[in-house]
């Protein structure tokens, strides 16, 4: 299956246009984050770890994870927990669990909270450093970055490509965060 993970807004429809361009027979699944745009809250999911566990639980067959922004952090965490079923990672403009501000990124969290106070704070409060664990992800990783993204500049993609054993970085001229 192809599991599409949206960014911090939880917009399930984010990946639909790109998904329609993929000519692969695998089932397409678009993750929803409970309590985020268009998805009803789930009392069993009240923090990032609960969300992560719910996504891990959904993976019961070989799966390629395709993720944008904070969805990429989820994808990496899932790949670390289910290496037996994750076949590929496609990560677009993610933090990848790195210290992004040190790599030149704008800290988006305060502004995000200001304009999205109705959403759970799970993504803003996430702060794990996954750098030392990235070498354990043995599947092919495609990193896609825009060279005009202030939230996740190309330096983050360059740092990530150096940590994954099997990664390739593609930079989109003029590309922004979305």
Secondary structure, DSSP 8 states (H G I E B T S, - for coil): -EEEE--TT--GGGGHHHHHT----S-EEE---TTSTT----TT--SHHHHHHHHHHH--S-EEEEEETHHHHHHHHHHHH-TTTEEEEEEES--TTS-TGGGT----HHHHHHH-TTS-STTTT-----GGGGGG--SEEEEEEETT-SSS-HHHHHHHHHHSTTEEEEEETT----
